[in-house]
Amino acid sequence: MAWIITKYCLTAAVVVLVSELAKRSDRLGGFVAALPLVTVLALIWLYVEKQPAQKIADHAWYTFWYVVPTLPMFLLFPVLLQRLGFWATLLACIVITVACFGLFAALVRRFGIDLL
Protein backbone atom coordinates (compact mmCIF):
# COMPACT_ATOMS: atom_id res chain seq x y z
CA MET A 1 0.00 0.00 0.00
CA ALA A 2 2.86 2.38 0.76
CA TRP A 3 4.18 1.83 -2.77
CA ILE A 4 0.87 2.86 -4.35
CA ILE A 5 0.69 5.97 -2.17
CA THR A 6 4.28 6.85 -3.15
CA LYS A 7 3.38 6.46 -6.84
CA TYR A 8 0.32 8.68 -6.45
CA CYS A 9 2.27 11.36 -4.58
CA LEU A 10 5.15 11.50 -7.05
CA THR A 11 2.83 11.50 -10.06
CA ALA A 12 0.61 14.18 -8.53
CA ALA A 13 3.71 16.24 -7.76
CA VAL A 14 4.46 16.38 -11.50
CA VAL A 15 1.02 17.84 -12.23
CA VAL A 16 1.35 20.38 -9.41
CA LEU A 17 4.85 21.31 -10.60
CA VAL A 18 3.60 21.99 -14.13
CA SER A 19 0.67 24.10 -12.95
CA GLU A 20 2.86 26.12 -10.58
CA LEU A 21 5.49 26.70 -13.26
CA ALA A 22 2.77 27.74 -15.72
CA LYS A 23 1.56 30.40 -13.26
CA ARG A 24 5.01 31.95 -13.24
CA SER A 25 6.04 31.45 -16.88
CA ASP A 26 3.88 30.45 -19.84
CA ARG A 27 6.90 29.23 -21.75
CA LEU A 28 8.49 27.25 -18.92
CA GLY A 29 5.14 25.75 -17.91
CA GLY A 30 4.45 24.76 -21.51
CA PHE A 31 7.94 23.32 -21.93
CA VAL A 32 7.72 21.18 -18.81
CA ALA A 33 4.16 20.12 -19.70
CA ALA A 34 5.39 19.05 -23.14
CA LEU A 35 8.03 16.82 -21.62
CA PRO A 36 6.75 13.26 -21.41
CA LEU A 37 7.07 13.23 -17.62
CA VAL A 38 3.95 11.15 -17.00
CA THR A 39 5.05 8.63 -19.60
CA VAL A 40 8.54 8.47 -18.14
CA LEU A 41 7.04 7.88 -14.69
CA ALA A 42 4.75 5.19 -16.09
CA LEU A 43 7.72 3.48 -17.74
CA ILE A 44 9.63 3.63 -14.45
CA TRP A 45 6.66 2.24 -12.50
CA LEU A 46 6.28 -0.61 -15.02
CA TYR A 47 10.00 -1.41 -14.79
CA VAL A 48 10.17 -1.23 -10.99
CA GLU A 49 7.11 -3.48 -10.79
CA LYS A 50 8.98 -6.02 -12.94
CA GLN A 51 6.73 -5.90 -15.98
CA PRO A 52 8.11 -7.67 -19.06
CA ALA A 53 10.32 -5.59 -21.34
CA GLN A 54 7.86 -6.11 -24.20
CA LYS A 55 5.03 -4.59 -22.14
CA ILE A 56 7.19 -1.53 -21.37
CA ALA A 57 8.22 -1.20 -25.01
CA ASP A 58 4.59 -1.53 -26.14
CA HIS A 59 3.58 1.24 -23.74
CA ALA A 60 6.16 3.59 -25.28
CA TRP A 61 5.14 2.55 -28.83
CA TYR A 62 1.43 3.19 -28.31
CA THR A 63 2.07 6.41 -26.41
CA PHE A 64 3.86 7.78 -29.47
CA TRP A 65 0.96 6.95 -31.76
CA TYR A 66 -1.65 8.29 -29.31
CA VAL A 67 0.14 11.64 -28.96
CA VAL A 68 0.04 12.46 -32.67
CA PRO A 69 -3.77 12.99 -32.94
CA THR A 70 -3.76 15.20 -29.84
CA LEU A 71 -1.52 17.82 -31.43
CA PRO A 72 -4.29 19.72 -33.31
CA MET A 73 -5.92 20.41 -29.95
CA PHE A 74 -2.92 22.45 -28.82
CA LEU A 75 -3.11 24.58 -31.94
CA LEU A 76 -6.88 25.11 -31.78
CA PHE A 77 -7.22 25.72 -28.03
CA PRO A 78 -5.79 29.29 -28.06
CA VAL A 79 -7.91 30.25 -31.07
CA LEU A 80 -11.14 28.79 -29.69
CA LEU A 81 -10.55 30.14 -26.18
CA GLN A 82 -10.90 33.71 -27.42
CA ARG A 83 -14.22 32.89 -29.12
CA LEU A 84 -15.90 30.28 -26.93
CA GLY A 85 -14.58 30.69 -23.39
CA PHE A 86 -12.77 28.07 -21.35
CA TRP A 87 -15.33 25.30 -20.79
CA ALA A 88 -16.77 25.33 -24.31
CA THR A 89 -13.23 25.36 -25.72
CA LEU A 90 -12.24 22.43 -23.53
CA LEU A 91 -15.28 20.46 -24.65
CA ALA A 92 -14.68 21.37 -28.32
CA CYS A 93 -11.05 20.30 -28.02
CA ILE A 94 -12.05 16.96 -26.50
CA VAL A 95 -14.45 16.36 -29.40
CA ILE A 96 -11.81 17.44 -31.92
CA THR A 97 -9.24 15.15 -30.33
CA VAL A 98 -11.60 12.16 -30.38
CA ALA A 99 -12.42 12.85 -34.05
CA CYS A 100 -8.73 13.26 -34.92
CA PHE A 101 -7.94 10.04 -33.10
CA GLY A 102 -10.63 8.13 -35.01
CA LEU A 103 -9.40 9.46 -38.34
CA PHE A 104 -5.76 8.87 -37.44
CA ALA A 105 -6.46 5.31 -36.25
CA ALA A 106 -8.21 4.56 -39.57
CA LEU A 107 -5.28 6.06 -41.50
CA VAL A 108 -2.49 4.19 -39.71
CA ARG A 109 -4.45 0.90 -39.81
CA ARG A 110 -3.67 0.91 -43.54
CA PHE A 111 0.00 0.66 -42.57
CA GLY A 112 -0.53 -2.22 -40.15
CA ILE A 113 -0.71 -0.15 -36.95
CA ASP A 114 -3.80 -1.07 -34.95
CA LEU A 115 -4.63 1.58 -32.34
CA LEU A 116 -8.18 0.49 -31.51
C-alpha positions as CSV (number, residue, x, y, z in Angstrom):
1,M,0.0,0.0,0.0
2,A,2.9,2.4,0.8
3,W,4.2,1.8,-2.8
4,I,0.9,2.9,-4.3
5,I,0.7,6.0,-2.2
6,T,4.3,6.8,-3.2
7,K,3.4,6.5,-6.8
8,Y,0.3,8.7,-6.5
9,C,2.3,11.4,-4.6
10,L,5.1,11.5,-7.1
11,T,2.8,11.5,-10.1
12,A,0.6,14.2,-8.5
13,A,3.7,16.2,-7.8
14,V,4.5,16.4,-11.5
15,V,1.0,17.8,-12.2
16,V,1.4,20.4,-9.4
17,L,4.9,21.3,-10.6
18,V,3.6,22.0,-14.1
19,S,0.7,24.1,-12.9
20,E,2.9,26.1,-10.6
21,L,5.5,26.7,-13.3
22,A,2.8,27.7,-15.7
23,K,1.6,30.4,-13.3
24,R,5.0,31.9,-13.2
25,S,6.0,31.5,-16.9
26,D,3.9,30.5,-19.8
27,R,6.9,29.2,-21.8
28,L,8.5,27.2,-18.9
29,G,5.1,25.8,-17.9
30,G,4.5,24.8,-21.5
31,F,7.9,23.3,-21.9
32,V,7.7,21.2,-18.8
33,A,4.2,20.1,-19.7
34,A,5.4,19.0,-23.1
35,L,8.0,16.8,-21.6
36,P,6.8,13.3,-21.4
37,L,7.1,13.2,-17.6
38,V,4.0,11.1,-17.0
39,T,5.0,8.6,-19.6
40,V,8.5,8.5,-18.1
41,L,7.0,7.9,-14.7
42,A,4.7,5.2,-16.1
43,L,7.7,3.5,-17.7
44,I,9.6,3.6,-14.5
45,W,6.7,2.2,-12.5
46,L,6.3,-0.6,-15.0
47,Y,10.0,-1.4,-14.8
48,V,10.2,-1.2,-11.0
49,E,7.1,-3.5,-10.8
50,K,9.0,-6.0,-12.9
51,Q,6.7,-5.9,-16.0
52,P,8.1,-7.7,-19.1
53,A,10.3,-5.6,-21.3
54,Q,7.9,-6.1,-24.2
55,K,5.0,-4.6,-22.1
56,I,7.2,-1.5,-21.4
57,A,8.2,-1.2,-25.0
58,D,4.6,-1.5,-26.1
59,H,3.6,1.2,-23.7
60,A,6.2,3.6,-25.3
61,W,5.1,2.6,-28.8
62,Y,1.4,3.2,-28.3
63,T,2.1,6.4,-26.4
64,F,3.9,7.8,-29.5
65,W,1.0,7.0,-31.8
66,Y,-1.6,8.3,-29.3
67,V,0.1,11.6,-29.0
68,V,0.0,12.5,-32.7
69,P,-3.8,13.0,-32.9
70,T,-3.8,15.2,-29.8
71,L,-1.5,17.8,-31.4
72,P,-4.3,19.7,-33.3
73,M,-5.9,20.4,-29.9
74,F,-2.9,22.4,-28.8
75,L,-3.1,24.6,-31.9
76,L,-6.9,25.1,-31.8
77,F,-7.2,25.7,-28.0
78,P,-5.8,29.3,-28.1
79,V,-7.9,30.3,-31.1
80,L,-11.1,28.8,-29.7
81,L,-10.5,30.1,-26.2
82,Q,-10.9,33.7,-27.4
83,R,-14.2,32.9,-29.1
84,L,-15.9,30.3,-26.9
85,G,-14.6,30.7,-23.4
86,F,-12.8,28.1,-21.3
87,W,-15.3,25.3,-20.8
88,A,-16.8,25.3,-24.3
89,T,-13.2,25.4,-25.7
90,L,-12.2,22.4,-23.5
91,L,-15.3,20.5,-24.7
92,A,-14.7,21.4,-28.3
93,C,-11.0,20.3,-28.0
94,I,-12.0,17.0,-26.5
95,V,-14.5,16.4,-29.4
96,I,-11.8,17.4,-31.9
97,T,-9.2,15.1,-30.3
98,V,-11.6,12.2,-30.4
99,A,-12.4,12.9,-34.1
100,C,-8.7,13.3,-34.9
101,F,-7.9,10.0,-33.1
102,G,-10.6,8.1,-35.0
103,L,-9.4,9.5,-38.3
104,F,-5.8,8.9,-37.4
105,A,-6.5,5.3,-36.3
106,A,-8.2,4.6,-39.6
107,L,-5.3,6.1,-41.5
108,V,-2.5,4.2,-39.7
109,R,-4.5,0.9,-39.8
110,R,-3.7,0.9,-43.5
111,F,0.0,0.7,-42.6
112,G,-0.5,-2.2,-40.1
113,I,-0.7,-0.1,-37.0
114,D,-3.8,-1.1,-34.9
115,L,-4.6,1.6,-32.3
116,L,-8.2,0.5,-31.5
